[in-house]
Amino acid sequence: MAEKMKIDPASLGIGFGVCIGLYTFVLGLLAWQFQIGGEFVDLISTFYIGYKPTLVGSLVGGIYGAVDGIIGGVLIAWIYNKSVEKEVL
């Protein structure tokens, strides 16, 4: 039988963390400087306490996004790896 590929949870977690962290940080800066996406920043701020369209608020949102991305990436990789361990008839 062919060898089943697995995903490295740490790598996927870091990749997701960087992407989501940068996204929330840049979105906060855009809302602060150019008033683009302010409503979305307000929506996300209901989950990320302290996330506001300011420089400090953008940093806070970036940190929250990075942590969420890391946790999400690790969970996705773990679920995937568990599913490929199962034998399918």
C-alpha positions as CSV (number, residue, x, y, z in Angstrom):
1,M,0.0,0.0,0.0
2,A,1.2,3.5,-0.7
3,E,2.7,5.6,2.1
4,K,0.3,8.2,3.4
5,M,1.5,11.8,3.5
6,K,1.3,13.6,6.8
7,I,1.4,17.4,7.5
8,D,3.9,18.8,10.1
9,P,1.6,20.6,12.6
10,A,4.3,23.1,13.6
11,S,5.0,24.2,10.1
12,L,1.3,24.6,9.2
13,G,0.7,26.4,12.5
14,I,3.5,28.8,11.8
15,G,2.4,29.4,8.2
16,F,-1.2,30.1,9.3
17,G,0.0,32.3,12.2
18,V,2.2,34.5,10.0
19,C,-0.5,34.9,7.4
20,I,-3.4,35.7,9.7
21,G,-1.2,37.8,12.0
22,L,0.0,39.9,9.1
23,Y,-3.5,40.1,7.7
24,T,-5.1,41.5,10.9
25,F,-2.1,43.9,11.4
26,V,-2.3,45.3,7.9
27,L,-6.1,45.5,8.0
28,G,-5.8,47.6,11.2
29,L,-3.3,49.9,9.6
30,L,-5.4,50.3,6.5
31,A,-8.5,51.2,8.6
32,W,-6.4,53.6,10.6
33,Q,-4.7,55.5,7.7
34,F,-7.1,55.1,4.8
35,Q,-10.5,54.2,6.5
36,I,-10.6,51.0,4.5
37,G,-12.2,48.0,6.3
38,G,-13.1,49.8,9.5
39,E,-16.4,47.9,9.8
40,F,-14.5,44.6,9.5
41,V,-12.0,45.7,12.2
42,D,-15.0,46.6,14.4
43,L,-16.4,43.1,13.9
44,I,-13.1,41.3,14.6
45,S,-12.6,43.5,17.7
46,T,-15.6,41.8,19.3
47,F,-13.3,38.7,19.5
48,Y,-9.9,40.4,19.8
49,I,-10.1,42.7,22.8
50,G,-8.0,45.8,22.2
51,Y,-8.0,45.5,18.4
52,K,-8.6,49.0,17.0
53,P,-7.7,51.0,13.9
54,T,-4.6,52.4,15.5
55,L,-1.0,51.5,15.5
56,V,-1.1,49.8,18.9
57,G,-4.5,48.3,18.2
58,S,-3.1,46.8,14.9
59,L,-0.2,45.3,16.8
60,V,-2.6,43.8,19.3
61,G,-4.7,42.4,16.5
62,G,-1.7,41.0,14.7
63,I,-0.7,39.1,17.9
64,Y,-4.2,37.8,18.4
65,G,-4.3,36.7,14.7
66,A,-0.9,35.0,14.9
67,V,-2.0,33.0,18.0
68,D,-5.3,32.1,16.4
69,G,-3.5,31.1,13.2
70,I,-1.0,28.9,15.0
71,I,-3.7,27.1,17.0
72,G,-5.9,26.7,13.9
73,G,-3.0,25.4,11.8
74,V,-1.9,22.9,14.4
75,L,-5.5,21.6,14.8
76,I,-6.1,21.3,11.1
77,A,-2.8,19.3,10.7
78,W,-3.6,17.1,13.7
79,I,-7.1,16.3,12.4
80,Y,-5.8,15.6,8.9
81,N,-3.0,13.4,10.2
82,K,-5.5,11.4,12.3
83,S,-7.8,11.0,9.3
84,V,-5.1,9.6,7.1
85,E,-4.1,7.0,9.8
86,K,-7.5,5.4,9.4
87,E,-7.7,2.5,6.9
88,V,-10.3,3.0,4.1
89,L,-11.7,-0.1,2.4
